[in-house]
Amino acid sequence: MRRYDDLHDPSRAKGWLFAIATNAWRDRMRAREREVRTVPIDGLAPDSDEFSLFQTLAIEDPFPYSDELHLDFLRLFRDEDVQAVFGSITPVFRLPILLTVVHGFSCKEAAAILDIPLGTLLSRLHRGRKQLERGLWRYAVANGLVTTTDEEPP
């Protein structure tokens, strides 16, 4: 409306305002298409990525005479146990693991299937693995599969 005084024919104000509104709407839609879609990580990854299952196993040493510490730990779980822990992973982090590990897609193929950038897929894959590690440890401790002095992962 600042430029209303510059309008040559005030009877055409309605068309002029509609043209401005239409162009503003188009500009806003174009800007939305260029925006990167993000997912807030509040609640998606409540724990830090510093937890390492293999370091925890080495420190806690639930199998003192084992040469295959991590394999001995994984042998404690039944299929149902692993499915329960896997089901507890945040879905946005579970899908990349499902596509790459279970179904055997490459990371590039999985990124194309999920319609996300490769870097995003790799990040979600890492976070999903960390959630799986943390979940397996917590499940093992909670169900008495291993005994430990500290029940929460570091």
N, C-alpha and C positions, 0 to 999 in steps of 0.2 A: 504494500500500500504506500510505501515511501515514494514510489515513482508514479503514483496515480496522476499527479499533476502533469506529467510528461505525456500522458495518453492523448493522442490527437482526437479521437472520437470517443467520448465518454459513453456512448450507447453500446460500444463494444466491450465494456468492462467485464461483462460476464464471461465472454469467450477468452479474454485476456487472463482472467483469474483461473479459469479451467486449464488453460495452457500452462500456467505457472504451476498449478497443483499437479497436473499430469507429469510435467518434467521433474518436479520434486519427487514424486512417487517413483518414477523410473530410476532416478539417481539413487534413491534409497534401496530399491530392489537390486540394482547393479552392485551396490556396496555390500549388501547382504550376501550375494553370490561370491564375492571375493573374500569374505570373512572366513577365517579358519575355524572349523568346528572344533570346539574343545569340550572336554569332559572334566568337571571339577574333580580334583583328586581327594577332596575332603570326603571321607567315608569310603572311597574306593581302595585306598591303600593306607589303612590306619596305622600300620606298623612301618617302621623304617626298613630300608633295604639292606641294613647292616647285618641281619641275621644270616648265618651260614650253617646249614645243617651239618656239613662235613667238619667244620671247626667245632661245633657243639659236640658232635660224636667223638672227636678226638679228645676234647677236654673232659667230657663226662665219662668216656671209655666204658660203655656198658658191656662190651665184649673184650675183656682184657687180653686175651690171647689170640685175637683174630688178625689174620693177614688181609682180610677183605671186610673191613669195618663197615663201610657203607652198604655193601651187598648183604652182609649179615643183618643189618638194620632193616633193609627193605624186605628181607625174607620173613620178618615178623608179621607182616601185613597180609591179610586175606584180600581177595579181590573186592569184597564188599567194603572193607576198611578203606582201601584206596579210592573206591568210587565215592564213599561218603566224604572223604577229605577233598577229593577233586570237585565234588558238587558244592562244597562250601566256598570255593574260590569265586571272587567277583566275576560275573559273566563277561565283562569287557576284557578281562585278563584270561579267562578260561578259553575263549574262542581261539586265540592264536595258538595255544598249546594243543587244542583239539585238532586244528587244521594241520599244524606242522608235525607234531609228534605222532598223533593217533592215525591221521589220514595220509601222512607222508608228503604233503605239499611243501614246495620250497617256500622260503620266506617271501619272495617276490610274488609267487602265485597266491599265497595266503593274503598278502596285502591287497592284491587285485580283487580277490573274492570279497574281502571286507570293505573294499573301496576306501582304503586309508593309505597314507604314505608309508613307505618301507620303514623309515625311522620310527614312526608311531607303532608299527607292528612289533619291531624289535624291542622297543621300550615296554610294550604290554606283555610281550613274551617273557622278558626278564622279570617284570613284576609278578606275573603269574607264577613263574617258577619259584620265586621267593615266597609267595603265599602258599604254594604247595609244600615247600620245604618246612615252613613254619607250621603249617597244618599237620603234616606228618609227625613232626616232633611233639606237638601238643597232644595229638591223638595217642601217640605211643605212651606218653607220660600219664595222660588221663585214664588210659585203659590198662595201665600196669604192664605194658610191653617192655618198658625199660624202667629202671629205678634210677633216680637222680636226686641230688641234694637240692637242686633249684628247679621248681616246677614250671616256671615261666622262662621262655627263651630270652637270651640276653638282648 
